[in-house]
Amino acid sequence: MKIIKTKCYDEMSRHAANIIAAQAIIKPTSLFGFATGSTPLGTYKALIEKNKAGDVDFSGCKTVNLDEYVGLSGDNEQSYYYYMHKNLFSQININPANTHLPNGKAKDIDAELKAYDALIASMGGIDLQLLGLGHDGHIGFNEPADHFSKGTNCVELTEMTIEANKRFFASIDDVPRKAITMGMREIMQAKKIVFIVSGKDKAEILYKSVFGKITPEVPASILQLHPDVTLIADEAAMKIITEKGLA
């Protein structure tokens, strides 16, 4: 795992955007795996700036997203479909038909899970996957468990995740309790992973994820087994790792 420590969130975001843009330049038909939440917003802003400046072209690229809440339609402002179109897709020159997220309103969830895995496989697998880190170590919505998930699956969100996400909703009661998430198999099959982490509240779980025991109780720890992961984290998130002299 390559580790890049940055001074601040903005520098972290620029580094991540540079790697993503380079991938699009090297392979104009790249399939990107994208993430949501607050951490990637700076990265998406930097990508928008690069695209508008003419430094990177997304017209031939395709995307798949890690996850979507069960029960939310694409026009719901808290859905990840809405998030991605508002914060990235509508502001870059990507074909909307080439952007894909799980369907949280699917009538047959089991069929949707299988269809999403088949979709990723049909496009040749993910060239570059962007990941954030949950406070409990989850990536996507793969929560701590007694085993690592395989394919795309439907999960019950933990209380910690619900608490962390309530800031995006009118009240905690409005936070969905289930989500569809890409599984560890598809994430680990990505050719390259960019792992972005920011803030002192992530320092302990980041240390466990990168230098702790590989265990499904800390889902992100599986990234230690991937051959091409670049961790980009700011000084606050790297505090424990730095104190231990590990980076």
C-alpha positions as CSV (number, residue, x, y, z in Angstrom):
1,M,0.0,0.0,0.0
2,K,1.3,3.4,-1.0
3,I,0.7,6.0,1.7
4,I,0.5,9.7,0.9
5,K,0.2,12.1,3.9
6,T,-1.2,15.5,3.1
7,K,-1.4,18.6,5.3
8,C,-5.1,19.2,4.9
9,Y,-8.3,18.0,3.3
10,D,-8.0,20.1,0.2
11,E,-4.5,18.8,-0.6
12,M,-5.8,15.2,-0.1
13,S,-8.6,16.0,-2.5
14,R,-6.3,17.4,-5.1
15,H,-4.0,14.3,-4.9
16,A,-7.0,12.0,-5.4
17,A,-8.3,14.0,-8.3
18,N,-4.9,13.9,-10.0
19,I,-4.8,10.1,-9.9
20,I,-8.3,9.8,-11.2
21,A,-7.7,12.3,-14.0
22,A,-4.5,10.5,-14.9
23,Q,-6.4,7.2,-15.2
24,A,-8.9,8.8,-17.5
25,I,-6.1,10.2,-19.7
26,I,-4.2,6.9,-19.8
27,K,-7.4,4.9,-20.6
28,P,-10.2,7.2,-21.9
29,T,-12.7,4.3,-21.7
30,S,-12.0,3.6,-18.0
31,L,-14.6,2.2,-15.6
32,F,-14.5,4.2,-12.4
33,G,-16.0,3.1,-9.1
34,F,-17.2,6.1,-7.2
35,A,-18.1,6.8,-3.5
36,T,-20.4,9.2,-1.8
37,G,-20.5,10.9,1.6
38,S,-18.7,14.1,2.7
39,T,-15.1,12.9,2.1
40,P,-15.1,12.7,-1.8
41,L,-16.8,16.1,-2.3
42,G,-13.4,17.9,-2.5
43,T,-12.1,15.3,-5.0
44,Y,-15.2,15.7,-7.2
45,K,-14.9,19.5,-7.1
46,A,-11.2,19.2,-8.2
47,L,-12.3,16.9,-11.1
48,I,-14.9,19.3,-12.2
49,E,-12.3,22.1,-12.3
50,K,-10.0,19.9,-14.3
51,N,-12.7,18.9,-16.8
52,K,-13.8,22.5,-17.3
53,A,-10.2,23.6,-17.9
54,G,-9.9,21.0,-20.6
55,D,-7.3,19.0,-18.7
56,V,-9.3,15.7,-18.6
57,D,-12.0,14.3,-20.8
58,F,-14.7,12.0,-19.3
59,S,-16.8,11.5,-22.5
60,G,-15.6,7.9,-23.0
61,C,-15.6,6.9,-19.3
62,K,-18.2,4.8,-17.4
63,T,-19.0,4.7,-13.7
64,V,-20.5,2.5,-11.1
65,N,-21.2,3.6,-7.6
66,L,-20.6,1.7,-4.4
67,D,-24.0,1.9,-2.9
68,E,-27.6,3.3,-2.7
69,Y,-30.2,3.5,0.1
70,V,-33.0,1.0,-0.1
71,G,-36.3,2.8,-0.6
72,L,-35.0,6.1,-2.0
73,S,-35.8,7.1,-5.6
74,G,-33.3,9.0,-7.7
75,D,-35.2,12.3,-7.3
76,N,-34.9,12.1,-3.5
77,E,-32.3,14.7,-2.5
78,Q,-30.8,12.2,0.0
79,S,-30.3,9.4,-2.5
80,Y,-26.9,8.7,-3.8
81,Y,-28.2,9.0,-7.4
82,Y,-29.1,12.6,-6.6
83,Y,-25.8,13.2,-4.8
84,M,-23.7,12.0,-7.8
85,H,-25.6,13.9,-10.4
86,K,-25.5,17.1,-8.3
87,N,-21.9,16.9,-7.2
88,L,-20.2,15.4,-10.3
89,F,-22.1,14.0,-13.3
90,S,-24.1,17.1,-14.2
91,Q,-20.9,19.2,-14.2
92,I,-18.5,17.1,-16.3
93,N,-18.8,15.9,-19.9
94,I,-19.8,12.3,-19.1
95,N,-22.6,10.6,-20.8
96,P,-25.4,10.1,-18.2
97,A,-26.2,6.7,-19.8
98,N,-22.7,5.6,-18.8
99,T,-23.2,6.3,-15.1
100,H,-24.7,3.5,-12.9
101,L,-25.9,3.1,-9.4
102,P,-27.8,0.3,-7.6
103,N,-31.6,0.8,-7.9
104,G,-32.8,1.4,-4.3
105,K,-36.4,1.2,-5.5
106,A,-36.1,-2.1,-7.2
107,K,-39.1,-4.3,-6.7
108,D,-37.0,-7.4,-6.6
109,I,-33.9,-6.6,-4.5
110,D,-32.3,-10.0,-5.0
111,A,-32.5,-9.6,-8.7
112,E,-31.0,-6.1,-8.5
113,L,-28.0,-7.4,-6.6
114,K,-27.2,-10.1,-9.2
115,A,-27.9,-7.6,-12.1
116,Y,-25.4,-5.1,-10.6
117,D,-22.6,-7.6,-10.4
118,A,-23.4,-8.7,-13.9
119,L,-23.3,-5.1,-15.1
120,I,-19.8,-4.5,-13.6
121,A,-18.5,-7.8,-15.1
122,S,-20.0,-6.9,-18.5
123,M,-17.9,-3.7,-18.6
124,G,-14.7,-5.5,-17.8
125,G,-14.4,-4.8,-14.1
126,I,-13.4,-1.6,-12.3
127,D,-10.2,0.2,-13.4
128,L,-10.1,2.6,-10.5
129,Q,-12.2,2.4,-7.3
130,L,-12.4,5.5,-5.0
131,L,-13.1,4.6,-1.4
132,G,-13.8,6.5,1.8
133,L,-13.7,5.0,5.3
134,G,-16.6,4.7,7.8
135,H,-16.1,5.4,11.5
136,D,-16.6,1.6,12.1
137,G,-14.3,0.6,9.3
138,H,-16.9,0.1,6.6
139,I,-16.2,0.6,2.9
140,G,-19.2,1.1,0.8
141,F,-21.9,-0.1,3.2
142,N,-20.0,-3.3,4.0
143,E,-20.5,-3.1,7.8
144,P,-18.5,-5.0,10.4
145,A,-19.5,-8.7,10.4
146,D,-18.3,-12.2,11.1
147,H,-17.3,-12.6,7.4
148,F,-16.4,-10.6,4.3
149,S,-19.2,-10.1,1.9
150,K,-18.7,-11.3,-1.7
151,G,-21.0,-9.9,-4.3
152,T,-23.3,-6.9,-4.2
153,N,-25.6,-7.3,-1.2
154,C,-28.4,-5.7,0.8
155,V,-27.3,-4.7,4.4
156,E,-28.8,-3.6,7.6
157,L,-27.0,-0.4,8.6
158,T,-25.4,-0.2,12.0
159,E,-26.5,2.3,14.6
160,M,-23.0,4.0,14.2
161,T,-23.6,4.4,10.5
162,I,-27.1,5.7,11.0
163,E,-25.9,8.2,13.6
164,A,-23.1,9.4,11.2
165,N,-25.5,9.8,8.3
166,K,-28.3,11.6,10.2
167,R,-26.7,15.0,9.4
168,F,-27.9,14.6,5.8
169,F,-31.5,14.1,6.9
170,A,-34.2,16.1,8.6
171,S,-34.1,13.7,11.6
172,I,-32.5,10.4,12.5
173,D,-35.9,8.7,11.9
174,D,-35.6,9.6,8.2
175,V,-32.3,7.8,7.7
176,P,-32.9,4.5,5.8
177,R,-32.1,1.4,7.7
178,K,-31.0,-0.7,4.7
179,A,-28.7,-0.1,1.7
180,I,-27.5,-2.0,-1.4
181,T,-23.8,-2.1,-1.5
182,M,-21.1,-3.4,-3.8
183,G,-19.5,-6.4,-2.2
184,M,-15.9,-6.9,-1.3
185,R,-15.3,-9.2,-4.3
186,E,-16.0,-6.4,-6.8
187,I,-14.0,-3.8,-4.7
188,M,-11.0,-6.1,-4.4
189,Q,-11.1,-7.0,-8.1
190,A,-10.7,-3.3,-9.0
191,K,-7.3,-2.9,-10.8
192,K,-6.5,0.2,-8.7
193,I,-7.9,1.6,-5.5
194,V,-7.6,5.2,-4.2
195,F,-8.5,5.3,-0.5
196,I,-9.1,8.8,1.0
197,V,-9.5,9.5,4.7
198,S,-9.7,12.9,6.5
199,G,-10.1,14.1,10.1
200,K,-8.9,13.2,13.6
201,D,-12.1,11.2,14.2
202,K,-10.9,8.6,11.6
203,A,-7.4,8.3,13.1
204,E,-8.0,5.2,15.2
205,I,-10.0,3.3,12.6
206,L,-7.6,4.2,9.9
207,Y,-4.7,2.8,11.9
208,K,-6.7,-0.5,12.5
209,S,-7.6,-0.7,8.9
210,V,-4.0,-0.3,7.5
211,F,-1.9,-1.8,10.2
212,G,-4.2,-3.9,12.3
213,K,-5.4,-7.5,12.0
214,I,-7.2,-8.4,8.7
215,T,-10.7,-9.1,9.9
216,P,-14.3,-8.6,8.8
217,E,-14.8,-6.8,12.0
218,V,-12.8,-4.0,10.4
219,P,-14.0,-4.3,6.8
220,A,-11.4,-1.9,5.3
221,S,-8.6,-4.1,6.7
222,I,-9.1,-6.3,3.6
223,L,-7.4,-3.6,1.6
224,Q,-4.1,-4.7,3.0
225,L,-4.4,-7.7,0.6
226,H,-4.9,-5.6,-2.5
227,P,-1.9,-5.2,-4.8
228,D,-2.5,-1.5,-5.8
229,V,-3.9,0.7,-3.1
230,T,-3.0,4.3,-2.7
231,L,-4.0,5.7,0.7
232,I,-4.2,9.5,0.8
233,A,-4.9,10.9,4.2
234,D,-4.5,14.3,5.9
235,E,-2.3,14.9,9.0
236,A,-5.3,14.6,11.4
237,A,-6.4,11.2,10.1
238,M,-2.7,10.0,10.0
239,K,-2.1,11.1,13.6
240,I,-1.7,7.6,15.2
241,I,0.1,6.1,12.2
242,T,2.6,9.1,12.3
243,E,3.0,8.8,16.1
244,K,3.9,5.1,15.7
245,G,6.5,6.0,13.1
246,L,4.7,3.9,10.4
247,A,4.5,6.7,7.8
